[in-house]
């Protein structure tokens, strides 16, 4: 990479964190719907926890784990946008940050997007058609399972929080984790159906002995009963 491109990229990162999203102005919540406040309160007595954030998007903007990171937690952040991971590597160097898709099997997938950084980007074409306005761009991306990510990371810690926001592929993320070996204490996941109890994600978590403890507009938090 040429020096000009390196400087340009660095300035773009700085602008996206410190100026556009006002890093130096402390906030009570960094989530879209206050999810982080519920999660933070639940773990108020735990100072050294571990999280996985699948579809991490941005290290402070609409982020459910930044309050925990500030508290001393560490985790794994995964996103299909390489610029997202650039932002996390800059602001969260203590975390492990990966530019992959997460799916229920090891495969190469199409990624559907419109900008270099967006919460709407997805590996599900029907989801892209439903929410995108304008042309849909696509490119190839490597998909791993959460089991593969954990093996790659060589982390044996208990997962305290699994946060999932992957625009239509949330169920595949859950399917990619061996719940008999890794059982997150809390799971925050999006469910858009009005009758969430009929949703396959809800049914899956219920079958894994989880109970719903909080619901926002789209996000729902489940707690392991075991």
C-alpha positions as a Markdown table, in Angstrom:
| # | Residue | x | y | z |
|---|---|---|---|---|
| 1 | Unk | 0.0 | 0.0 | 0.0 |
| 2 | Unk | 1.4 | 3.4 | -1.0 |
| 3 | Unk | 2.0 | 6.0 | 1.7 |
| 4 | Unk | -0.8 | 8.2 | 0.4 |
| 5 | Unk | -3.2 | 5.4 | 0.7 |
| 6 | Unk | -2.0 | 4.5 | 4.2 |
| 7 | Unk | -2.5 | 8.1 | 5.4 |
| 8 | Unk | -5.9 | 8.4 | 3.7 |
| 9 | Unk | -7.1 | 5.1 | 5.4 |
| 10 | Unk | -5.8 | 6.3 | 8.8 |
| 11 | Unk | -7.6 | 9.6 | 8.4 |
| 12 | Unk | -10.8 | 7.8 | 7.4 |
| 13 | Unk | -10.6 | 5.7 | 10.5 |
| 14 | Unk | -10.0 | 8.7 | 12.8 |
| 15 | Unk | -12.9 | 10.6 | 11.2 |
| 16 | Unk | -15.3 | 7.7 | 11.6 |
| 17 | Unk | -14.5 | 7.2 | 15.3 |
| 18 | Unk | -13.5 | 10.5 | 16.8 |
| 19 | Unk | -15.4 | 13.1 | 14.7 |
| 20 | Unk | -18.4 | 11.4 | 13.0 |
| 21 | Unk | -19.3 | 9.4 | 16.1 |
| 22 | Unk | -17.9 | 11.8 | 18.8 |
| 23 | Unk | -15.8 | 9.3 | 20.7 |
| 24 | Unk | -14.8 | 11.9 | 23.3 |
| 25 | Unk | -18.4 | 12.6 | 24.3 |
| 26 | Unk | -19.3 | 9.9 | 26.9 |
| 27 | Unk | -22.7 | 8.3 | 26.5 |
| 28 | Unk | -24.9 | 6.3 | 28.9 |
| 29 | Unk | -25.7 | 3.8 | 26.1 |
| 30 | Unk | -24.0 | 3.0 | 22.8 |
| 31 | Unk | -26.7 | 0.5 | 21.6 |
| 32 | Unk | -29.6 | 1.3 | 19.2 |
| 33 | Unk | -32.3 | 0.4 | 21.7 |
| 34 | Unk | -30.5 | 0.3 | 25.1 |
| 35 | Unk | -29.5 | -3.4 | 24.9 |
| 36 | Unk | -26.1 | -2.6 | 26.3 |
| 37 | Unk | -27.6 | -1.2 | 29.5 |
| 38 | Unk | -29.6 | -4.4 | 30.2 |
| 39 | Unk | -26.5 | -6.5 | 29.5 |
| 40 | Unk | -24.2 | -4.3 | 31.5 |
| 41 | Unk | -26.6 | -4.4 | 34.5 |
| 42 | Unk | -26.9 | -8.2 | 34.3 |
| 43 | Unk | -23.1 | -8.5 | 34.4 |
| 44 | Unk | -22.6 | -5.6 | 36.9 |
| 45 | Unk | -20.5 | -7.8 | 39.2 |
| 46 | Unk | -18.3 | -9.3 | 36.5 |
| 47 | Unk | -15.2 | -7.3 | 35.5 |
| 48 | Unk | -13.3 | -9.7 | 33.3 |
| 49 | Unk | -15.9 | -11.4 | 31.0 |
| 50 | Unk | -15.7 | -12.6 | 27.5 |
| 51 | Unk | -18.0 | -11.9 | 24.6 |
| 52 | Unk | -18.5 | -12.7 | 20.9 |
| 53 | Unk | -20.0 | -10.1 | 18.7 |
| 54 | Unk | -21.1 | -11.5 | 15.3 |
| 55 | Unk | -22.0 | -8.6 | 13.0 |
| 56 | Unk | -20.1 | -6.1 | 15.1 |
| 57 | Unk | -20.4 | -3.2 | 12.6 |
| 58 | Unk | -18.8 | -0.3 | 14.6 |
| 59 | Unk | -16.8 | -0.2 | 17.8 |
| 60 | Unk | -18.9 | 2.5 | 19.4 |
| 61 | Unk | -21.8 | 3.4 | 17.2 |
| 62 | Unk | -24.9 | 1.1 | 17.7 |
| 63 | Unk | -22.6 | -1.3 | 19.6 |
| 64 | Unk | -23.7 | -3.6 | 22.4 |
| 65 | Unk | -20.3 | -4.5 | 23.8 |
| 66 | Unk | -18.4 | -1.2 | 24.2 |
| 67 | Unk | -19.6 | -0.6 | 27.8 |
| 68 | Unk | -18.3 | -4.1 | 28.6 |
| 69 | Unk | -15.0 | -3.4 | 26.8 |
| 70 | Unk | -14.6 | -0.2 | 28.8 |
| 71 | Unk | -15.2 | -2.2 | 32.0 |
| 72 | Unk | -12.3 | -4.5 | 31.1 |
| 73 | Unk | -13.9 | -7.3 | 29.2 |
| 74 | Unk | -12.3 | -8.8 | 26.1 |
| 75 | Unk | -13.9 | -10.5 | 23.1 |
| 76 | Unk | -14.1 | -11.5 | 19.5 |
| 77 | Unk | -15.6 | -9.1 | 17.0 |
| 78 | Unk | -16.6 | -10.4 | 13.5 |
| 79 | Unk | -17.9 | -8.6 | 10.5 |
| 80 | Unk | -18.2 | -9.0 | 6.7 |
| 81 | Unk | -16.9 | -5.4 | 6.2 |
| 82 | Unk | -13.1 | -5.1 | 6.2 |
| 83 | Unk | -13.4 | -1.4 | 7.2 |
| 84 | Unk | -15.4 | -2.4 | 10.3 |
| 85 | Unk | -12.5 | -4.6 | 11.3 |
| 86 | Unk | -10.1 | -1.7 | 10.6 |
| 87 | Unk | -12.1 | 0.4 | 13.1 |
| 88 | Unk | -12.0 | -2.3 | 15.7 |
| 89 | Unk | -8.3 | -2.9 | 15.3 |
| 90 | Unk | -7.7 | 0.8 | 15.9 |
| 91 | Unk | -10.0 | 1.3 | 18.9 |
| 92 | Unk | -10.2 | -2.2 | 20.4 |
| 93 | Unk | -6.7 | -3.7 | 20.0 |
| 94 | Unk | -7.2 | -6.0 | 23.1 |
| 95 | Unk | -10.0 | -7.8 | 21.2 |
| 96 | Unk | -9.6 | -10.3 | 18.4 |
| 97 | Unk | -11.2 | -8.9 | 15.3 |
| 98 | Unk | -12.0 | -10.9 | 12.2 |
| 99 | Unk | -13.2 | -10.1 | 8.7 |
| 100 | Unk | -15.4 | -13.2 | 8.0 |
| 101 | Unk | -19.0 | -14.1 | 7.5 |
| 102 | Unk | -20.5 | -16.5 | 10.0 |
| 103 | Unk | -22.6 | -19.3 | 8.6 |
| 104 | Unk | -23.6 | -22.8 | 9.7 |
| 105 | Unk | -20.8 | -24.3 | 7.5 |
| 106 | Unk | -17.4 | -23.5 | 6.1 |
| 107 | Unk | -18.0 | -22.0 | 2.7 |
| 108 | Unk | -17.5 | -19.1 | 0.3 |
| 109 | Unk | -20.5 | -16.9 | 0.1 |
| 110 | Unk | -21.7 | -13.8 | -1.7 |
| 111 | Unk | -21.8 | -10.7 | 0.4 |
| 112 | Unk | -24.5 | -8.1 | -0.6 |
| 113 | Unk | -23.7 | -4.5 | 0.2 |
| 114 | Unk | -24.0 | -0.9 | -0.9 |
| 115 | Unk | -21.3 | 0.9 | 1.1 |
| 116 | Unk | -18.0 | 0.0 | 2.6 |
| 117 | Unk | -19.6 | 0.2 | 6.1 |
| 118 | Unk | -23.2 | -0.5 | 6.7 |
| 119 | Unk | -25.4 | -2.3 | 9.2 |
| 120 | Unk | -27.6 | -3.5 | 6.3 |
| 121 | Unk | -25.0 | -5.6 | 4.5 |
| 122 | Unk | -25.8 | -9.3 | 4.5 |
| 123 | Unk | -25.1 | -12.7 | 3.1 |
| 124 | Unk | -28.8 | -13.3 | 2.5 |
| 125 | Unk | -29.9 | -12.1 | -1.0 |
| 126 | Unk | -33.6 | -12.0 | -0.1 |
| 127 | Unk | -32.8 | -9.8 | 2.9 |
| 128 | Unk | -30.8 | -7.4 | 0.7 |
| 129 | Unk | -33.7 | -7.1 | -1.8 |
| 130 | Unk | -36.1 | -6.3 | 1.0 |
| 131 | Unk | -34.1 | -3.6 | 2.7 |
| 132 | Unk | -31.7 | -2.1 | 0.2 |
| 133 | Unk | -32.7 | 1.0 | -1.8 |
| 134 | Unk | -30.8 | 1.2 | -5.1 |
| 135 | Unk | -28.3 | -1.2 | -6.8 |
| 136 | Unk | -27.1 | -4.2 | -4.8 |
| 137 | Unk | -23.3 | -4.8 | -5.0 |
| 138 | Unk | -21.8 | -8.2 | -4.3 |
| 139 | Unk | -18.5 | -9.8 | -3.7 |
| 140 | Unk | -17.2 | -13.1 | -2.3 |
| 141 | Unk | -16.4 | -13.6 | 1.4 |
| 142 | Unk | -15.2 | -16.5 | 3.4 |
| 143 | Unk | -17.7 | -17.9 | 5.9 |
| 144 | Unk | -16.7 | -19.8 | 9.0 |
| 145 | Unk | -18.7 | -21.3 | 11.9 |
| 146 | Unk | -18.4 | -19.9 | 15.4 |
| 147 | Unk | -16.9 | -23.3 | 16.4 |
| 148 | Unk | -14.1 | -22.6 | 13.8 |
| 149 | Unk | -13.7 | -19.0 | 15.0 |
| 150 | Unk | -13.2 | -20.3 | 18.6 |
| 151 | Unk | -10.7 | -22.9 | 17.4 |
| 152 | Unk | -8.8 | -20.4 | 15.3 |
| 153 | Unk | -8.7 | -18.0 | 18.3 |
| 154 | Unk | -7.4 | -20.7 | 20.7 |
| 155 | Unk | -9.7 | -19.4 | 23.4 |
| 156 | Unk | -11.1 | -21.8 | 26.0 |
| 157 | Unk | -13.0 | -19.2 | 28.0 |
| 158 | Unk | -16.7 | -19.5 | 28.8 |
| 159 | Unk | -18.8 | -17.3 | 26.6 |
| 160 | Unk | -20.6 | -14.8 | 28.8 |
| 161 | Unk | -22.3 | -12.9 | 26.0 |
| 162 | Unk | -23.0 | -13.9 | 22.4 |
| 163 | Unk | -24.3 | -10.8 | 20.5 |
| 164 | Unk | -25.7 | -11.5 | 17.0 |
| 165 | Unk | -26.8 | -8.9 | 14.4 |
| 166 | Unk | -26.1 | -10.3 | 10.9 |
| 167 | Unk | -29.1 | -9.1 | 8.9 |
| 168 | Unk | -31.2 | -12.2 | 8.2 |
| 169 | Unk | -28.5 | -14.9 | 8.9 |
| 170 | Unk | -28.9 | -14.9 | 12.7 |
| 171 | Unk | -30.2 | -18.4 | 12.9 |
| 172 | Unk | -27.2 | -19.8 | 10.9 |
| 173 | Unk | -24.9 | -18.2 | 13.5 |
| 174 | Unk | -26.7 | -20.0 | 16.3 |
| 175 | Unk | -26.5 | -23.3 | 14.3 |
| 176 | Unk | -22.7 | -22.8 | 13.9 |
| 177 | Unk | -22.0 | -23.1 | 17.6 |
| 178 | Unk | -21.8 | -26.4 | 19.6 |
| 179 | Unk | -24.1 | -25.6 | 22.5 |
| 180 | Unk | -23.1 | -28.9 | 24.2 |
| 181 | Unk | -19.5 | -27.5 | 24.5 |
| 182 | Unk | -20.0 | -23.7 | 24.4 |
| 183 | Unk | -23.1 | -22.4 | 26.3 |
| 184 | Unk | -23.2 | -18.6 | 26.4 |
| 185 | Unk | -24.8 | -17.2 | 29.5 |
| 186 | Unk | -26.6 | -14.4 | 27.6 |
| 187 | Unk | -27.5 | -14.3 | 23.9 |
| 188 | Unk | -28.7 | -11.0 | 22.3 |
| 189 | Unk | -30.2 | -11.7 | 18.9 |
| 190 | Unk | -32.6 | -9.9 | 16.4 |
| 191 | Unk | -36.1 | -11.4 | 15.8 |
| 192 | Unk | -38.3 | -9.3 | 13.6 |
| 193 | Unk | -41.5 | -11.4 | 13.7 |
| 194 | Unk | -44.3 | -9.9 | 15.8 |
| 195 | Unk | -45.1 | -13.3 | 17.3 |
| 196 | Unk | -41.6 | -14.2 | 18.3 |
| 197 | Unk | -42.5 | -17.5 | 19.9 |
| 198 | Unk | -43.3 | -18.8 | 16.5 |
| 199 | Unk | -39.9 | -17.8 | 15.2 |
| 200 | Unk | -37.3 | -20.5 | 14.5 |
| 201 | Unk | -34.7 | -18.6 | 16.5 |
| 202 | Unk | -36.9 | -18.5 | 19.5 |
| 203 | Unk | -37.8 | -22.1 | 19.2 |
| 204 | Unk | -34.2 | -23.1 | 18.8 |
| 205 | Unk | -33.1 | -21.2 | 21.9 |
| 206 | Unk | -36.0 | -22.6 | 23.9 |
| 207 | Unk | -34.9 | -26.1 | 22.9 |
| 208 | Unk | -31.4 | -25.2 | 24.2 |
| 209 | Unk | -32.9 | -24.3 | 27.6 |
| 210 | Unk | -32.9 | -20.5 | 27.2 |
| 211 | Unk | -35.5 | -18.1 | 28.5 |
| 212 | Unk | -36.4 | -14.6 | 27.1 |
| 213 | Unk | -35.6 | -11.9 | 29.7 |
| 214 | Unk | -35.8 | -8.7 | 27.6 |
| 215 | Unk | -37.2 | -7.5 | 24.3 |
| 216 | Unk | -36.6 | -4.2 | 22.5 |
| 217 | Unk | -37.8 | -3.2 | 19.1 |
| 218 | Unk | -35.9 | -5.9 | 17.2 |
| 219 | Unk | -33.3 | -7.2 | 19.7 |
| 220 | Unk | -34.1 | -9.8 | 22.3 |
| 221 | Unk | -32.0 | -11.1 | 25.2 |
| 222 | Unk | -32.1 | -14.7 | 26.3 |
| 223 | Unk | -30.6 | -16.2 | 29.4 |
| 224 | Unk | -29.4 | -19.7 | 29.9 |
| 225 | Unk | -31.5 | -21.6 | 32.5 |
| 226 | Unk | -28.8 | -24.2 | 33.0 |
